[in-house]
Amino acid sequence: MQIPGNFIPKRPRPPKDNTGWQLTLADMMTLLLCFFVLIVSVSKVDPNRYEAMSDILAEAMQGKAAPSKRTAEQAMTPVDKKSKNLFELQLELARLIGKESKAVNLKLRPDAVAINLKGGVFFQLGSADLTSEALRILDKLAIPLTEAHYKLTIEGHSDNLPIHSAQFPSNWELSSARASSVARYFIAQGFPKDDIRVMGLADTQPLAPNTDKKGKNISANQSMNRRVIILVRPIKG
């Protein structure tokens, strides 16, 4: 049999790779594993913390909390304030502060609850004397902090505006005096003075830039930076 000169024999096609399903299956199994790990991690709910948070959120939003599953006996059991952790302390302080967000806010840190006392409400410009509004708000915080077993670090912060007076030669003295005023208030309420530490940080740790790129003061940021921070930490041991 004669083969034409322009005939090109067909080459056998390589076998198809049917292993793609294995990669898809592996991806699916990995996703399922992640899903079950997530389910396990979020399934551990502390009922007491959940109900406390539910009550606070419902009160804040002026709604109605879901009926509690706790018995009357459990509800009447007093809480040991010395055993509270930072999360529970933050919830209690948030409940006490209530609508004082213009003067105070809270932040949970890894090792402390930070209570931010805004300087515009607590002190007059260039003064370290607590205002009447400041005393009213601190009265709400004094009892839970005094009765519990905590250590307080009270930080005074200022803006970048220089001060030169006989009482306060610089912002170092002013920020220290403001933190000391808050410390003296708590000591007067019975808080152990050995568990209080006072720090004056002047304008070294601003929350926001005091000036813009052209060096012009930003009054709103300066007001934000004038503050006293109370760091509440449990006593170890």
DOBA-635823 format. One line per 3 residues: number of its first residue (from 1); for each residue x, y, z of N, C-alpha, C. Coordinates in steps of 0.2 Angstrom, whole numbers, always signed. Each point is the difference from the previous one (the first is absolute). Example, Ala and Ser with C-alpha at 12.3 -4.5 7.8 and 13.67 -1.06 7.14 Angstrom:
// DOBA-635823
1> +66 -28 +39 -4 +6 +0 +4 +6 +0  -2 +5 -4 +4 +6 +1 -4 +5 +3
END
This chain:
// DOBA-635823
1> +4 -6 +0 -4 +6 +0 +4 +6 +0  -1 +5 -5 +4 +6 +0 -3 +5 +4  +4 +4 +4 -2 +5 +5 +2 +7 -3
4> -5 +4 -1 +1 +7 -3 +6 +3 +3  +3 +5 -4 +6 +3 +3 -2 +5 +5  -6 +3 +0 -1 +6 +5 -4 -3 +6
7> +0 -7 +0 -4 -3 +6 +4 +1 +6  -3 +3 +6 +4 +0 +6 -4 -4 +5  +3 -5 +3 -4 -5 +4 -2 +4 +7
10> -6 -1 +3 -2 +3 +6 +4 -3 +6  +2 +4 +4 +3 -2 +6 -5 -2 +5  +1 -5 +4 -4 -1 +5 -1 +5 +6
13> -6 +2 +2 -1 +5 +5 +2 -2 +7  +4 +4 +4 +1 -2 +6 -6 -1 +5  +0 -5 +4 -6 -1 +4 -2 +6 +4
16> -6 +1 +1 -2 +6 +4 +1 -1 +7  +2 +6 +4 +2 +0 +7 -7 +0 +4  -2 -5 +3 -6 +0 +4 +1 +1 +7
19> +6 +3 +2 +2 +1 +7 -3 +6 +3  -3 +5 -4 -2 +6 +2 -5 +0 +6  -4 -6 +0 -5 +0 +5 +3 -1 +7
22> +6 -3 +0 +4 -1 +7 +1 +7 +3  +2 +5 -4 +2 +6 +2 -6 +4 +3  -6 -1 -4 -6 +3 +2 -3 -3 +7
25> +1 -7 +1 -2 -3 +6 +4 +2 +6  +7 +1 -2 +4 +2 +6 -2 +7 +2  -1 +5 -5 -3 +6 +2 -6 +0 +4
28> -5 -4 -2 -6 -1 +4 +1 -2 +7  +4 -5 +1 +2 -3 +6 +3 +5 +5  +4 +5 -3 +4 +5 +4 -6 +5 +2
31> -4 +2 -4 -5 +5 +2 -5 -3 +5  -2 -7 -1 -4 -3 +5 +4 +0 +7  +6 -1 +0 +4 +0 +6 +0 +7 +4
34> +1 +5 -4 +0 +7 +2 -7 +1 +3  -5 -2 -4 -7 +1 +3 -1 -3 +7  +2 -6 +0 -2 -3 +7 +5 +3 +5
37> +6 +2 -1 +4 +3 +5 -4 +7 +2  -2 +3 -5 -4 +7 +2 -6 -2 +4  -4 -5 -2 -6 -1 +4 +2 -2 +8
40> +5 -4 +0 +2 -2 +7 +3 +6 +4  +3 +5 -3 +3 +6 +3 -5 +4 +3  -6 +1 -4 -5 +5 +2 -6 -3 +4
43> +1 -7 +1 -5 -3 +3 +0 +0 +8  +6 +2 +2 +2 +1 +7 -3 +7 +3  -6 +0 +2 -3 +7 +2 +0 +0 +7
46> +2 +5 +3 -1 +1 +8 -7 +3 +1  -5 -4 +2 -7 +3 +1 +0 +6 +4  +4 +1 +5 +0 +6 +5 +2 +6 -4
49> +6 -1 -4 +2 +6 -4 -5 +2 -6  -3 -6 -3 -5 +2 -5 -6 +4 +3  -3 -2 +5 -5 +3 +3 +1 +7 +2
52> +6 +1 +3 +2 +7 +2 +1 +4 -6  +3 -2 -5 +0 +4 -6 -7 +1 -3  -4 -5 +0 -7 +1 -3 -3 +5 +4
55> +0 +0 +7 -3 +5 +4 +2 +7 -2  +7 +1 +0 +3 +7 -2 -2 +2 -7  +0 -4 -5 -2 +2 -6 -7 +2 -1
58> -4 -4 +4 -8 +1 -1 -1 +7 +4  +3 +1 +5 -1 +7 +4 +3 +5 -4  +5 +0 -3 +3 +5 -4 -4 +2 -6
61> -3 -5 -3 -5 +1 -6 -7 +1 +2  -1 +0 +7 -7 +1 +2 -5 -5 -2  +3 -6 -1 -4 -6 -2 -2 -4 +6
64> -2 -6 -1 -2 -5 +5 +4 -6 +0  +4 -1 +5 +4 -6 +0 -4 -6 +0  +3 -6 -3 -3 -6 +0 -1 -3 +7
67> -5 -3 +1 -1 -3 +7 +6 -4 +2  +2 +1 +6 +6 -4 +2 -2 -7 +3  +5 -4 -2 -1 -7 +3 +3 -1 +7
70> +2 +5 +3 +3 -1 +6 -6 -1 +5  +1 -4 +6 -5 +0 +5 +0 +6 +4  -5 +1 +4 -1 +5 +5 +6 +0 +5
73> +2 -6 +2 +5 -1 +5 +7 +2 -3  +1 -1 -6 +6 +2 -4 +0 +7 -1  -5 +3 -1 +0 +7 -1 +1 +4 +6
76> -2 -3 +6 +1 +4 +6 +7 -2 +3  +4 -4 -3 +6 -2 +3 +5 +6 -1  +3 +3 +5 +4 +6 -1 +7 -2 -3
79> +2 +4 -4 +6 -1 -4 +6 +2 +4  +5 -5 +0 +6 +2 +3 +4 +4 -4  +1 +7 +2 +3 +5 -4 +7 -1 -1
82> +3 -4 +5 +8 -1 +0 +1 -5 -5  -5 -4 -2 +2 -5 -5 -2 +2 -7  -2 +6 -1 -2 +2 -7 +7 +0 -5
85> -1 -2 -6 +5 +1 -5 -1 +7 -3  +5 +1 -5 +0 +7 -3 -7 +1 -4  -2 -6 -4 -6 +1 -4 -6 +2 +4
88> -1 -4 +6 -5 +2 +4 +0 +7 +3  +6 +2 +2 +1 +7 +2 -2 +5 -5  +2 -1 -6 -2 +4 -5 -7 +1 -1
91> -4 -6 +0 -7 +0 +0 -3 +4 +6  +2 -1 +6 -2 +4 +5 +1 +7 +0  +6 +2 -2 +2 +7 -1 -5 +4 -6
94> -1 -4 -5 -4 +2 -6 -7 +2 +3  -2 -5 +4 -7 +1 +3 +0 +6 +4  +5 +1 +4 +0 +6 +5 +1 +6 -4
97> +4 +1 -5 +1 +6 -3 -6 +2 -4  -4 -5 -3 -6 +1 -4 +1 +5 -5  -3 +6 +0 +0 +5 -5 +5 +5 +0
100> +5 -2 +4 +6 +5 +1 +5 +0 -5  -2 -3 -6 +5 -1 -6 +4 +6 -2  -3 +6 +1 +3 +6 -2 +6 +2 +5
103> +0 -3 +6 +5 +2 +5 +5 -6 +1  -3 -6 -1 +4 -6 +2 -1 -6 -6  +5 -3 -1 -1 -6 -4 +5 -6 +2
106> -2 -6 -2 +4 -6 +3 +3 -3 -6  +6 -4 +1 +3 -4 -5 +3 -6 +4  -1 -6 -2 +3 -6 +3 +6 -1 -4
109> +5 +0 +4 +7 -2 -2 +2 -7 +2  +5 -3 -2 +2 -7 +1 +1 -1 +8  +2 +5 +3 +2 -1 +8 -4 +5 +4
112> -4 +4 -3 -3 +6 +4 -6 +2 -3  -5 +4 +4 -5 +4 -3 +2 +7 +1  +0 +3 -6 +2 +7 +0 -6 +5 +0
115> +0 +4 +5 -6 +5 +1 +3 +7 -2  -3 +2 -6 +2 +7 -2 -4 +5 +2  +3 +4 +5 -3 +6 +2 +1 +6 -4
118> -4 +3 -4 +1 +5 -4 +1 +7 +3  +6 +3 -1 +2 +6 +3 -4 +6 +0  -4 +0 -6 -4 +6 +0 -6 +0 +5
121> -2 -6 +2 -5 +0 +5 +3 +0 +8  +6 -3 +0 +2 -1 +7 +5 +5 +3  +2 +5 -5 +5 +5 +2 -1 +6 -4
124> +0 +6 +3 +1 +6 -4 +7 +1 -3  +0 +4 -5 +7 +1 -3 +5 +2 +5  +6 -3 +0 +5 +2 +4 -1 -1 +8
127> -5 -4 +1 -2 -2 +7 +1 -7 +2  +1 -2 +6 +0 -7 +2 -5 -2 +5  -5 +5 +1 -5 -1 +4 -6 -3 -3
130> -3 -6 +3 -5 -3 -3 -7 +4 +0  -3 +0 -5 -6 +4 -1 -6 -3 +4  -5 +3 +1 -6 -3 +3 -3 -6 -4
133> +0 +1 -6 -2 -5 -5 +5 -6 +1  +6 +1 +1 +5 -6 +0 -2 -4 +7  -1 +4 +5 -1 -3 +7 -7 -4 -1
136> -5 +2 -3 -6 -4 -1 +1 -6 -4  +4 +0 -5 +2 -6 -4 +4 -5 +4  +5 +3 +3 +5 -5 +4 -4 -3 +6
139> -5 +3 +2 -4 -3 +6 -3 -7 -3  -2 +0 -6 -3 -6 -3 +6 -6 +0  +6 +2 -1 +5 -5 -1 +3 -2 +7
142> +0 +4 +5 +4 -1 +6 -2 -6 +3  -6 -2 +1 -2 -6 +4 +2 -6 -3  -1 -2 -7 +2 -6 -2 +8 -1 +0
145> +3 +6 -2 +8 -1 +0 +3 +0 +7  -4 +3 +5 +3 +0 +7 -1 -7 +3  -6 -3 -1 -2 -6 +3 +4 -6 -3
148> +1 +0 -6 +4 -5 -4 +7 +0 +2  +4 -5 -2 +7 -1 +1 +4 +1 -6  +1 +7 -1 +4 +2 -7 +5 +4 +2
151> +5 +1 -5 +5 +5 +0 -2 +5 -5  +1 +7 +1 -1 +5 -4 +6 +4 -2  +1 +1 -7 +5 +4 -2 -4 +6 -4
154> +2 +6 +3 -4 +6 -2 +5 +4 -4  -2 +1 -6 +5 +4 -5 -3 +7 -2  +4 +5 +1 -2 +6 -2 +3 +2 -7
157> -4 +3 -4 +2 +1 -7 -2 +7 -2  +4 +4 -4 -2 +7 -1 +1 +1 -8  -2 +5 -3 +1 +2 -7 +7 +3 +0
160> +1 +3 -6 +7 +3 -1 +0 +7 +1  -5 +3 +3 +0 +7 +2 +4 +1 +6  +6 +5 -1 +4 +0 +6 -3 +4 +6
163> +2 -1 +6 -3 +3 +6 +6 +2 +4  +0 +7 +2 +6 +2 +4 -4 +4 +6  -1 -3 +5 -2 +3 +6 +4 -2 +6
166> -1 +4 +6 +3 -1 +6 -1 -7 +2  -7 -2 +0 -2 -7 +2 +2 -6 -5  +0 +2 -6 +1 -5 -6 +5 +3 -5
169> +7 -1 +2 +5 +2 -5 -1 -3 -7  -3 -6 -1 +0 -3 -6 -6 -5 +0  -1 -3 -6 -6 -5 +0 +2 -6 +4
172> +6 -2 +2 +2 -5 +4 -3 +0 +7  +0 +6 +3 -3 +2 +6 -7 +0 +0  -3 +3 -5 -7 +0 -1 -3 -7 -1
175> +2 -4 -4 -2 -7 -1 +0 -4 +6  +6 +1 +4 +1 -4 +6 -5 +2 +5  -1 +7 +1 -5 +2 +5 -7 -2 -1
178> -2 +0 -7 -7 -3 -1 +0 -7 +1  +4 -4 -1 +0 -7 +2 +0 -1 +7  +4 +4 +4 +0 +0 +7 -7 +2 +3
181> -3 +5 -3 -7 +2 +3 -5 -6 -1  +1 -4 -5 -5 -6 +0 +2 -5 +5  +7 -1 +0 +2 -5 +5 -2 +2 +7
184> +1 +6 +2 -2 +3 +7 -8 -1 +1  -3 +1 -5 -8 -1 +1 -1 -8 +1  +3 -4 -3 -1 -8 +1 +2 -1 +7
187> +6 +2 +2 +3 -1 +7 -5 +3 +5  -3 +5 -1 -5 +3 +5 -6 -4 +0  -2 -4 -5 -5 -5 +0 +1 -6 +3
190> +7 -1 +2 +2 -6 +4 +4 -5 -4  +2 +2 -6 +4 -4 -5 +7 -1 +3  +3 -6 +1 +7 +0 +3 +5 +4 -4
193> +3 +4 +3 +5 +4 -4 +6 -4 -2  +1 -5 +3 +6 -4 -3 -2 -4 -6  -6 +0 -2 -2 -3 -6 -1 +5 -6
196> +2 +6 +1 -1 +5 -5 +7 +3 -2  +1 +1 -7 +6 +2 -3 -2 +6 -4  +4 +6 +0 -2 +6 -3 +6 +1 -5
199> -2 +2 -6 +5 +2 -6 -3 +6 -3  +5 +5 -1 -1 +6 -4 +4 -1 -7  -4 +0 -5 +3 -2 -7 +0 +6 -5
202> -3 +6 +3 +0 +6 -4 -3 -1 -7  +4 +2 -5 -3 -1 -7 +4 -5 -4  +2 -5 +4 +5 -5 -4 -4 -6 -3
205> -7 -1 +2 -4 -5 -3 -7 +3 -2  +0 +4 -5 -6 +2 -3 -4 -5 -3  -7 +1 +1 -5 -5 -4 +0 +2 -7
208> +1 +7 -2 -1 +2 -6 +5 +6 -1  +3 +1 -6 +5 +6 -1 -3 +6 +2  +4 +4 +4 -1 +6 +3 +0 +6 -6
211> +4 -1 -5 +0 +5 -5 +0 -4 -7  -2 +4 -5 +0 -3 -7 +7 +1 -3  +0 -2 -7 +6 +0 -3 +4 +6 +0
214> -4 +6 +0 +3 +7 +0 +2 +2 +7  -1 -4 +5 +1 +2 +6 -5 +4 +4  -6 +0 -3 -6 +4 +3 -3 -4 +5
217> -2 +2 +6 -3 -4 +5 -7 -2 -2  -2 -6 +2 -6 -3 -2 -4 +0 +7  -4 +5 +1 -4 +0 +7 -3 -6 +2
220> -4 -3 -5 -4 -6 +2 +5 -6 +2  +5 -1 -3 +5 -5 +2 +3 +2 +7  +2 +6 +1 +3 +3 +6 -5 -2 +6
223> -6 +1 -1 -5 -1 +5 +0 -8 +2  +0 -4 -6 +0 -7 +1 +6 -2 +4  +6 +3 -1 +6 -2 +3 +1 +2 +8
226> -4 +5 +2 +0 +2 +7 -5 -5 +3  +3 -5 +4 -4 -5 +3 +4 -3 +6  -4 -4 +4 +3 -4 +5 -2 -7 -1
229> +5 -5 +0 -2 -7 -1 +1 -4 +6  -5 -3 +2 +0 -5 +6 +1 -7 -2  +6 -3 +0 +1 -7 -1 -2 -5 +6
232> -5 -4 -1 -2 -4 +5 +3 -7 -1  +4 -3 +5 +3 -7 -1 -2 -4 +6  -1 -6 -1 +0 -4 +6 +6 -1 +4
235> +0 -1 +6 +6 -2 +4 +2 -7 -1  +6 -2 -2 +2 -7 -1 +2 -3 +7  -2 -6 +0 +3 -3 +6 -6 -2 +5
END
